[in-house]
């Protein structure tokens, strides 16, 4: 009987509230879809950061990929330092993004 048109229809205030909530839900859906797309693009790349891996494991994996065919000790040390710096930068960027997203969520709640 719900499709018969009988029952409580609602007031104009209810309709405004419903539209506002629908817009809010749509914005959240878009945000979630963007995050999914970002994570899918990151998974597609051979990134240094991997879920569930320790920093040393990530460093060793990246280092193995980068050090094929090295000749001198200087090149070895240079690659090692570059990879460590790159991982630290990625971790800092990830932390900044998380903090920024948390700040945005706090602003939305207020």
N, C-alpha and C positions, 0 to 999 in steps of 0.2 A: 504494500500500500504506500510505500514511500514514494513511488513514482506517480502517484495519483494526484499530487498537488495539494493534498490536505495536510494540515499540521502547521507548526510555527514557521513562518517565513522569515521573520526578522525585521529589524528596523533599519533606517538609513545609517545609523551609527554602526550597526552590525555589518552592513555592506561595505562601509568605509574601512572598518577593521579587517574584513576579509581581504579586500584589495591590497591593503598595506601588508598584511601577512603574506599574501601571494607574491608580491614584489620582493619582500625580504627573502622568502624561500627561493625565488628564482635567482636572486643575487648570490645566495649561498650555493646553489647548484652550479652557477657559473664559476664561482671561486673554487669549488671542489673539482670541477672539470679541468680548470687551469692547472691546479696542483697535480692532478692525475697526468695531464699532458706533460708537465715538467718532469715528473718522476719517470714517465715512460721514456722521455728523451734522454734523461740521465742514465737510465738503465741500458739504453741502446749504445751509449758511449762506453769506451773502455776507461772509465773513471778510476781514480785512485781510491776514493772512499767507497767502501762496501759495507753493507749492513752485517753486523755480527762478527766482523773481523777486528782483531786488535790492531793497534797502530803499527806494531812491528811486522805483522803479517802483511799489511797493506804496503809498508815500505819495502819489504823484501820482494813482494810480487812486482811492484813497479820497478824496482831496481833491476830485477832479472830481465824485464822487458827492455830496459834502457841500456844495459851494459853489454849487449851482444857485440862482440868484435872489438872491445877496447884493447889498447896496446900498452898504455903507460899507467903508472900508479896515479899520476896527477889527474888523468881523465877519470879514473875510478873514483877518486876522492871528490872531484868536481861534480860528477853525476850524483853521487850519494848526497852531497850537500844540497844540490838543486832539487832533488826529489823530496828531501825532508822539508825544505822551504815551501815547496809547492803544496805538500800535504798540510802543513801548518796554515798556509793561506786559505786553502779550501775549508779547513775546519773553522777558521775565523769567520769566513764568509757565511758558512752555514749557521754558525751561532748568531751572527748579526741578523740574518734573515729570520731566524726563529724569534729573536727578540723583537724585531720589527713587526712580525705577524702577531705576536702576543700583545704588543702595544696597540695595534689596530683593533684587535678583538676587545681590549679593555675600553677603547674609545667608543666602539659600537655598543657596548653594554650600557654605557652611561647615557 
